[in-house]
Amino acid sequence: MCGIAGYVSRGGWADRQIVKRMCDQIRHRGPDDEGFYSDRECAIGMRRLSIIDLAGGHQPISNEDGSVWVVFNGEIYNFQELRRTLMSQGHQFVTNSDTETLVHLYEQEGIAGISRLRGMFAYAIWDARQRRLLLVRDRFGKKPLYYAQVREGLYFGSELKCLRAAGLNLEMDPEAIRIYLQFGYVPDPWSAFAGVRKLLPGHWLTLDAKGNVATGAYWETPPPREDNPPELSEAQVCDEIRRVFDDSVRMRMIADVPLGAFLSGGIDSSLVVASMAMQSRLPVRTFAMGFDESKYNELPYARLVAEKYGTEHHEQIVKPDAVDLVPRLIRYFDEPFADASAIPTYLVSQFAAQSVKVVLSGDGGDEFFGGYPTFFEADSMRGLDAIPLWLRAILSKAADLLPYSARGKNKLRAISRPAALERFFESISFSSYFLRARALNPEWVLPQDSESLRRLFGKSILSDEFDCVSQAMHFEATTKLAGDILVKVDRMSMANSIEVRSPLLDHELATVANRIPNSWKMKHGKGKQILLKALGDRLPSELLTRPKAGFGVPLAEWLRGPLRPMLRDTLTSASFLNRGFTSARQVNAIMNEHESGRRDNSYFLWVLLILQLWFLDHEARSLAPSDSLLTSPL
């Protein structure tokens, strides 16, 4: 696990010192080692967190004649199999690392070889013979990769702070901020800065000797389908799930350093721990976080799993003063990011890092096996498709005319939406359209028919080919997963120099999951039914009957209590109000409403709070114009 950075200069020699400055910014991603390589117009570098081949895995790594070089962030779980194949084809290896596999695979198969990788990765290959740079990102977007093309060349890095260190002139992208204000994160391919983009999951990018940039996809997440004809019986599907799941866990237990698991007390992390315990000779080390507020505390369920499998279990309680971490966490994210569960994710990573360098997690089970309760909300809207458009227009007008405090106003607007996925978002969004319209100045409310939304959702929101449940599941498994869940896990774990591996986010397991009819996943108001039929016998019975819970925080209570002064001071400050997102009257109205208990506006207030803190951090870190090495992005 590492952080990578580099650039290709247009019409000049690349400076290795610039790349070193870029990599110095991500030392937390790789505190064990660093390495650099430069070749005329190209310079690449990395920071390494040593996990496999501790002595011999120094990067950058080249092929036999030094004509192909790689810097790599991630893990290739099938590298030993690929290594054997490549050696049989005449390739010579000098290390036992998974990194070296990438240069020989590129030599043998070029871009086509990417599809053979099983793992999480972001890497850059410099082909000195063709004077070509290749950037690659894994299928689900577990590992980040930013890039910017400017007049001086193309720059890339694992985090935005790498580009800042290179001197890139970072200017806010208003459209990205509008999207953030609706969703609480900046989804791929946008970044918070104009001209800086994230390489999409499952994609590659090349820069050739003439300066031409090309991109392409080597894999797309297969969409689930309600009408999938069962290829196998339920019993056969359960056998396949068990086989692929256990194989996925086994591959992710390969490490030359101490290894453990996050154990939340939920179904997914518990299944991962169960599989680890069944395949390990030693007790699994497990780490759990809880809260004093009982409805958010899952520690009792985590203990049940720990006791069943005799794990070496560790627990910690999150206190409200943990929010003091937020300014530090904003610096790790580099962009506005309002998922408050980043706080316990950081703390559990910090806690685990005292004992291990690698942990396995349960991320991905809900997205691919129908675990979110909101999928049932989408399912309940099927009957609304029959409402004619003329009647929807009337309902939309009626919703607009109702007073803000009227009960059912948001529901009426949701019903009036013409597209099924639009209705889904309106009904489950943490910030309804009317809340955003009330709290924000009009230019910062993202229009529902905006081109950005169309690009963001793609065919999943526009096509009648998929039912609403499939659309919602596909959105969660692509846009939300890559832009929110995996960003949180990557930044918070890397902030503590610890690697997180996600067996449920194995592309072979995802392919199996999306061949299964949705009706086998979601039954009788409960999700993940086929997963539990396959693996549920491994869990304590209490976990099978408990209601679904997320890795959330008591945000509403904190913002009415210990965090109230910070919230009010920040959102009523001249610094925030002068930015033009809202007015004192608007923001006071939603804060008063929340404090009185009339509505829970906690998530949207958190979105605004994080946005202001991010601006303050960005401004504090911005280079003076005279120090900028680069011009504005093209």
HELIX and SHEET records of a PDB file:
HELIX    1   1 ARG A   16  ASP A   24  1                                   9    
HELIX    2   2 ARG A   27  ARG A   29  5                                   3    
HELIX    3   3 PHE A   79  SER A   88  1                                  10    
HELIX    4   4 THR A   99  GLU A  109  1                                  11    
HELIX    5   5 GLY A  110  ARG A  116  5                                   7    
HELIX    6   6 LEU A  160  ALA A  165  1                                   6    
HELIX    7   7 PRO A  174  PHE A  183  1                                  10    
HELIX    8   8 GLU A  234  MET A  251  1                                  18    
HELIX    9   9 ILE A  267  MET A  278  1                                  12    
HELIX   10  10 SER A  294  TYR A  296  5                                   3    
HELIX   11  11 LEU A  299  TYR A  309  1                                  11    
HELIX   12  12 PRO A  320  LEU A  325  5                                   6    
HELIX   13  13 VAL A  326  PHE A  333  1                                   8    
HELIX   14  14 ALA A  342  ALA A  352  1                                  11    
HELIX   15  15 GLY A  365  PHE A  369  1                                   5    
HELIX   16  16 THR A  374  ASP A  379  1                                   6    
HELIX   17  17 ARG A  382  ALA A  386  5                                   5    
HELIX   18  18 LEU A  389  LEU A  401  1                                  13    
HELIX   19  19 LYS A  409  SER A  416  1                                   8    
HELIX   20  20 ALA A  420  ILE A  428  1                                   9    
HELIX   21  21 TYR A  433  ALA A  439  1                                   7    
HELIX   22  22 PRO A  442  TRP A  444  5                                   3    
HELIX   23  23 GLU A  451  PHE A  457  1                                   7    
HELIX   24  24 LYS A  459  LEU A  462  1                                   4    
HELIX   25  25 CYS A  468  PHE A  475  1                                   8    
HELIX   26  26 GLU A  476  ILE A  485  3                                  10    
HELIX   27  27 LEU A  486  MET A  494  1                                   9    
HELIX   28  28 PRO A  503  LEU A  505  5                                   3    
HELIX   29  29 HIS A  507  ALA A  513  1                                   7    
HELIX   30  30 ASN A  518  LYS A  521  1                                   4    
HELIX   31  31 GLN A  529  LEU A  535  1                                   7    
HELIX   32  32 GLY A  536  ARG A  538  5                                   3    
HELIX   33  33 SER A  541  THR A  545  1                                   5    
HELIX   34  34 LEU A  555  ARG A  560  1                                   6    
HELIX   35  35 ARG A  564  LEU A  571  1                                   8    
HELIX   36  36 ALA A  574  LEU A  577  1                                   4    
HELIX   37  37 ALA A  584  SER A  596  1                                  13    
HELIX   38  38 SER A  602  ARG A  621  1                                  20    
HELIX   39  39 PRO A  625  ASP A  627  5                                   3    
SHEET    1   A 6 ASP A  33  ASP A  39  0                                        
SHEET    2   A 6 CYS A  42  ARG A  48 -1                                        
SHEET    3   A 6 CYS A   2  SER A   9 -1                                        
SHEET    4   A 6 GLY A 153  GLY A 157 -1                                        
SHEET    5   A 6 TYR A 146  VAL A 150 -1                                        
SHEET    6   A 6 VAL A 196  LYS A 198 -1                                        
SHEET    1   B 6 ILE A  61  SER A  62  0                                        
SHEET    2   B 6 VAL A  68  ILE A  76 -1                                        
SHEET    3   B 6 GLY A 119  ASP A 127 -1                                        
SHEET    4   B 6 ARG A 132  ARG A 137 -1                                        
SHEET    5   B 6 HIS A 203  LEU A 207 -1                                        
SHEET    6   B 6 VAL A 213  ALA A 217 -1                                        
SHEET    1   C 5 GLU A 312  VAL A 318  0                                        
SHEET    2   C 5 ARG A 285  PHE A 291  1                                        
SHEET    3   C 5 LEU A 259  PHE A 262  1                                        
SHEET    4   C 5 VAL A 358  LEU A 360  1                                        
SHEET    5   C 5 GLU A 499  ARG A 501  1                                        
END                                                                             
